[in-house]
Amino acid sequence: MTYARFSARALACVVLLAGCAAADSQSASAKSTHDKVAITTSSDEARQLYLKGRDLNEKLRATDARAQFEKAIALDPNFALAYIGLANTAGTPKEFFDATDHATALASKVTEGERHMILGLAAQMKGDPATTISHYTTLVKLYPNDERAQTLLGITYFGRQDYQTAVVHFEEAIKINPSFTTPYNQLGYAYRFLDRNDDAERTFKKYTELIPDDPNPYDSYAELLMKRGRFDDSIKAYQKALSMDPNFIASYIGIGNDYLYKGDTEKARAAFAKINEVARNTGERRISHLWMANSYIHEGKTDKAIEEIKAGSALAAKENDAAARSVDMTQIGDILREAGRFDDALANYKLSVATLEKSQVPEEVKAAARRNLIFEEGRVAAMRNDLATAKAKSAEYAKQVALKNRPFEVRQQHELAGMIALAEKHGDAAVAEFKQANQQDPRILYMTSRAYIAAGNKNEAADYARKADKFNGLSFNYAYLRNKPENGTMDAAN
């Protein structure tokens, strides 16, 4: 399991790992003279609760960690790093925004290292990648021997799909503290995404050796087994993780996906239903509905899938979480779009933006949603073969994306440009665009295969079709490929 708490389209946040210091709490004007980022709090008991929560969160036990951060804040309402902990363990966008706002309000009352962590988080929330990287890079320059600072910067590059740079920082964190487990987990995933599967397996095994009684090493290794198509072995590894912690939600997701790849949707749904049985908060219950919806998409049951998303959205409505509801409407729009129900899809995309506009989220988040609507309108137009509209939307989106240069949006820009080039049968141009889109999305791999067919390169087409067909990862989008045999690309993979 990686550190992503939400999908990128669900206002993703990167986990921020606070540094450890043995010193007593410091005043806001104090500058840490230690190798590690300080922890500013007025309560020793709150500090111990925070450290316990941090340890749990670093082991991907977010719900358990969140309870410790809440207790720490009850003892010290001005405990900035504990609010960062709450942001990192948020199960919903609303929880993330609320915690980040609290941390930001305390930025002037902590040490320099803590302040860079807080401001980096705030920039992440507002979709400002340049400022995020700037704060975390400065943090590492100030504290080059803080393994958590190095890991934080590595995770940030990981989220940008710059896996080579992420590896550098994870390896440096391990060099600083070989017993610190977090970078092993992230390094294993970075190797996996670089197709260095043997290195990934070696790293995950070392991770397991360091904390053999913790569920996440087995969960992470299970995901690697899934990637390699060893679904039964993957299920066993996930089950071992659950034997250590029956509330480890990620492993139920993994088991369900293994069964989806095996073609057994009933057993997949049983695994996803189990999440709801053990769920301890709204975020976990919503996860159950999300993956249940995915199982129906695998079967082409669009309306059943939408019912599940709406059930999860009803939970968000009870908590007045407009951001989560907005995400759900976009998700429904995607499902409808892939089912060819374009008018209904567009209506949901627009409703998603309208819902967010009425919420209390930062203006930068609302602006990002407005930009995303342009992308969605262009994507629908391309699928309708309305290329005049698609090109107009693509040009407008590219212009707005250039102002922010957010990696996620840049990848979407290339996806839309690739779709237009493919519709015009400009195979080489489509290939060039898709290779700059999201390489962790099996849909992109599939469209790249189609682009190679248009370019007359059957060998590369077959290779990318195989990558799409055998994606074998935790991807909601893979379900959309099950009914897409156009041009024989999926057949070419077999």
N, C-alpha and C positions, 0 to 999 in steps of 0.2 A: 504494500500500500504506500503510495506517495503522499506528499503533504498537501495536495490540493483539496481544499474544503468545498469549493464550488467549481462548477465548470466555468470556463472563460466567459461564456455568455451569461452565466449566473453571477456576474460581478466577482470574479475569482480573486482570491487574496493569497499571498504567499506567506507561509508561516514565518514568523520572526522569532528567533531564538535568543533570549536575553542572556548576556554573559554573567558569569558568577564572580563574586568578590567576597573575600573573607572579612573585609573591614566592616565596621559599624556603619549605620546609615549616615549619609553625608548631607550637608545643606545644598541648596540649589546652586550656590555659587562655587561649590567645591569642585576641583578637578581631580579625577582619579589618577593616582600615581601607580596603579597596579597594571599588570599585563592584561587583565580582564576588565570588561565593562562592569561598572559598579551597579549595585542594586540599592536604590534610594527608597527607604521606608522608615517610618517612625516606630515600627513595631517588630521586635525580634520574632514574635510568634507569627506575625503575618509573613515575615521573610521565610520562615520554615514551611509554612503552607504554600507559599509561592514556589519554593524549590521543589516541593513534592509535586505540585501541579506541573511544573516545567518538566520534571522527569517523566511523568505520565504522558505529557503531550509529545515529548520527544520519542516516546514509544508508541505513538499514534493511538493513544487511548484518550481521545479528546473529551468525551463526556465525563469520564472520571476526573480528568484534569480540570475541567471547567468548575466542578464543585469546589476544588481547592482554591482556585483563583477567586471565586465568589466569597469564600470564607476569609481570604486574605484582605479583600477590599472591605469587608464588613469591619475588620479590625483597623484598617488604615484606608479611609476613603480617598486619600491622595496618592495611592500606590500606583504610579503610572505603568510600571511593567506588568502589574497584575491585570490592568485593563488591556494591555497588548495581549496577555494570555487569553483574556476573554474573547478578543477579536480572533485570535488564532483557533479557538475552539468553538467558534460560532457555528451553529447548525443552520442558521438562516441568514439571509442578507441583512435583515433588520438588526439582528444581534451584532453582526459585524460592524455595521455603521454606528450603532449606539456606542459600542465599546471603543471604536477608533476615535469617535468624537471626544469621549471622556479622556482618552490618553492624550490627544492633541491639546486639550485644554490645560494639561499639566506639563507640557513640554518646557515651559520656562522655569519649572521648579525642580529640575533633575540635572544630573551631570551631563557633560557634553556627549559622551557615548550613548547614553539613554536617549538624549534629545535627537540624535541622528536616527536612532531606531524608530522613534515615534514619528518623526517627520517623513521618514521613508515609507512608513505604513500609511500615513495620511496621503502621500503622493500616489501610492499604490491604489488607494481607495478612489482617488480622483482621476485615475487613468493617466498619470504623468510619468511615463517610464524613464525619461531622461533624469528627472529629479530623484526618482527612486534609486536608480543606479548611482547617482552622484552621492546621495547620503550614505548608501551602504559601502561604496568604494572609500569614502572618507573614513567611515567607521573602521574599515580594515587597515587603512593607513595609520590611524590612531592606535589601533590595537591589533597589530599583525600577529601577535601570539595568542589571540583569543580564538579558540577553535569554533566557537559559536558564531562569531562575526564572520569568519571565513565560510562557514557552512551557510549562513544567511545569504551572503553574496553569491555563493554557488547555487543555492536554490532559486535565487532571482534570475540568474542566467539560464538555469534549467527551465524555468517558466517561459523564457523567451525562445526556447528550443535551440539555444547556443550550448549544446551539450559538451563541446570540447572545452570551452572556458569554464563551464561548471565543474568538469572533471578536475581541472587545475586547482580550484578552491577546495573541493572535497578532499583531494589528495593532500593538500596542505593542512587541512584540519586534522586529518588522520596522523600526519607527521607530528603535529603539535601534541596531540593526545590520542595515542593508538587505542585507548580503551573507551573513547567517546563513540557511541554507536551510531548516532544519526547520520554522519556522512557516509558510512558504509551502505546504509539503505539507499540513500540518494545516488551514490556512486554506482550501485548495482543497476539502478534504473537508467542512469545516463549511459552506461556501457550497453545496456539492452537496446536503447534507442539509437546507438551508434552501430548496431549489429555486431557488437562484440560479446556474443552470448557466453562464450567460455569465461571471459573476464567477469561477466555479470554473475555467473554461477559461482565462481571462486569467491567473489565479494560477498554474495549472500550467505555462503557457507561460513565465512569468517564472521559475519554479522550474527549468525545463529550461535556460533561458538562463544561469542561475547555475552549474549543474553539468552541462554538455552531455555529458560523458563518463561519467556515472553512470547506472546502470540505473533507479533508483527514479522519477525524474521521468517517464520513459516508461511505467513500470508504472502510476503514478498516473493519468496522462493516459489510458492504455488503459482503466482502470476507468470513467472518465468517458464515454469513447466507448461502452463496454458499456451504461452507464446510458441513453445516448441511442439505443440499439438499433443502433448502427453496429458490428456484431459483426466483420465482416471487417477494418474499419479498426482495431478494438481488437486483434485478433489480430496484425496487423502491428506495432502499437506494442509489444505484449508481446514479440514476436520481436526487435524492436530492443533492448529491455532485455536479453534473453538473449544477444544478440550481444556485449554488453559484459560480461556475467557469466553464464556458463552455469549457475552454481549459484544464481541468484536465484530461489528456490523460488516466491515469490509470483506470478511471471509464468507458471509452469506451471499454477498454480491458476487464474489468470485465463483462460488459453487454454482450459483444460478447461471452465470455466463458459461461455465464449463458445460453445463447441460444444454444450453442453447447451441453451443458449437457441436454438441453431439446429436442435436436434433430432437431432444426430449424436452419439449416446452412445459409439460406437466410437472416434471421434477424441478425444472427451473422455477416455475411459479411457486412450488412448495418452499424452495429456498428463499425466494423473495418475500413470501408470506411470513416466514419465520422472523424476518426483520421486524415486522409489525408486532409480532408477539413479544419480542424482547425489547422493543423500542422504549427509550426512557425520556424522549423529548419529541417535539414537533419535527425537528429536522430529520431525525431517524425515521419517523413515520412517513414523512414525505419521500424519503429514499425508497421505502418499500413500494409506494405507489409508482414512482418513476420507473423502477426496474420491472415492475409488473406490467406497466404500459409497454415497455420494450419487448417483453415476451409476446405480447399480442401483435406488435409490429412484425415480428419474425413470422407470424402466421398470416399477415396481411389483413388483420382485423382492426381496421383503422378506428372505428367507432368505439370499440372496447378499449383501445389504447387511450383515446381521448377521455373516456370515462374515468380512467385511473388518474390521469393528470389533473382532471377537475376535482377528483376526490382529495388529492394532495393540496390543490389550491384552496379548497374549502377550509383546510386546516390553517393555512396561512391567513385566510380572511378572518378567522376567529381571533387571530392575534394582531390584526390590522397591519399585516406585513405586505404593503403594496409592492415592494421591490420583488418579493418572492412571487406574488401573483403575476407581476409583469413578466417575469421569467417563464412562468407556466404558460402564459398566453403566447409567447414566442415559441415555446416548445410545441404547443398545439398547432401553431402556424406551420412549423417544420413538418409535422406529421401530415397535415393536410396537403402541404405542397408536394411532398413525396408521393402522396396518393393521387396527385393530379387534380386536386380540388382547389384551384388557384384563387378563385374569388374569395372563398372562405379563409384561405391562408392569409391573403392580404388583409382581410377584415381583422383577423386576430393579431397580426403584426401591428396594425394601427391602434388597436385597442390596448396592446401592450404598452405602447408609448404614451397613450392618453392616461393610462393608469399610473404610470411612473411620474408623469407631469404633476399629478395631484398629490404626490407623496412628499415626504420631508427629506428625501435623499439629496446629496449635494448636486448643485447645478451641473457640475462636470459629468456626473453619472447620467443625468437627463439628456445632456448634449450628446453623450455617447449613444444613448438609445435612439435619438433622432438620426444620428449618422447611420446606425445599424438599419433603420427602416429604409433608408435609401438603398443600402446593399440588398436587403430582402426584396424590395420592389424590382431591383435590377435582376436578381436571381430568378424571380418568378417570370419576368419578361423574357429572359433567355430561355427558360424552359418552355415558354409558350411560342418561342421562335419569333417574338416581337422584338427584332433586333434593333430597331430604331429607338424604342424605349429603353432597352437594355443598355445600349451604348450611351444614351443620355444620362442614365442613372450611374453608369460606370464612371463617366467623366466627372460627374458631380461628386461621387463618393471619393474618387482619387484626389480631387482637389481638397476636400475636407480632411481626408486622412493625412495628407501631406503636412497639414498644419500641426498635427500631434505626433505623427510618426510612431504610433503604437504598434508593436510587432504583430499583435493579434489582428488589428485592423488592416495592416499592410498585407498580411497573408490572405485575408478575405478579399482585398482589392485584387490580388493576383488570381484568386479563385474565380471571381466574376469575369475578369478579363479572359481567363482561360475558357470559361464556358461560352463566351461570345465567339472567340476564335474557333472553338470546336464546332459551334453551330454554323460557322461560315466555311467549315472544312479546311481551315488553315492549320493543318496538323502540327507543323514545327513550331508555330507561334503558340499554339495551345500547350504543347509540351513545356515550352520555356516558362509559360505563366504558371502552370500547375506545379512545376518543380519549386516554385517560390511560395506556394500555398502551404497549408498545414499538412506536413508529412505524417502526422499521427492520426489523420482522418482517413479511414479506408475508402470513403467516397472519393477523395482526391486521388488516391492510388487507382481506383477504378476509372475515373475520368482521364487520368494520364494514360491508361491502357488504351482507351478509345482514341485519344489524341495520337498515340503512336500508330494506330491502325490508319487514321486519316493521313498520317505522314508516310505510310507505306512501309513501316518498320514492324514486321510481324513478330520478330524475336523479342524486341523490347516490349511490345504489346502483351505478349504472353507472359513475360516476366512480371510486369506490373499487374496483370490480371491475377496472377498467382499470389502476389503480395496482398492484393485486396481480398481474394477469396480465402486465403489462409492467414488473415490478419491476426486472429487468435489473441485478441486483447480486450480490455474492458472499454468497449466503445459502444455508445448508444447508436451511433450512426451506422454501425455494421448491419443492423437489422434492415436498413433501407436497401441494402444490396441484394437481399435474398430474392427479389423479384425483378432483377435487372440483367437479363441475358442479351442485351442489344449487341449486335455485331459479333456475337460469339465470344466476347471478351472473358466472361466468366467460364465458359466452356474451355477456353484455351488454357485455363489454369489447371485443369484436371487431366 
